[in-house]
Amino acid sequence: MDTDRLLELVPHYLAMLFLVFLVLTVVRMAVGDIGFIAELAVVTVVVFAYRPIVMRLGVGPSAWE
């Protein structure tokens, strides 16, 4: 794996991690405790939605093209 390629991906994975924590915090504040399975579903949706949204916005890394 190329170092430049990894350095290009790191900010996106950090942003994805931050977004997961942000969405979980908002859901917990709005609804309360939703349980492990529901939290896992929220995490899955955020993780799988991040890449297409970022690519559609045109800010995705070239490694994802």
Secondary structure as the mmCIF struct_conf table of DSSP 4:
data_model
#
loop_
_struct_conf.conf_type_id
_struct_conf.id
_struct_conf.beg_label_comp_id
_struct_conf.beg_label_asym_id
_struct_conf.beg_label_seq_id
_struct_conf.end_label_comp_id
_struct_conf.end_label_asym_id
_struct_conf.end_label_seq_id
HELX_RH_AL_P HELX_RH_AL_P1 THR A 3 VAL A 31
HELX_RH_AL_P HELX_RH_AL_P2 PHE A 36 LEU A 57
TURN_TY1_P TURN_TY1_P1 GLY A 58 GLY A 58
HELX_RH_3T_P HELX_RH_3T_P1 SER A 62 TRP A 64
#
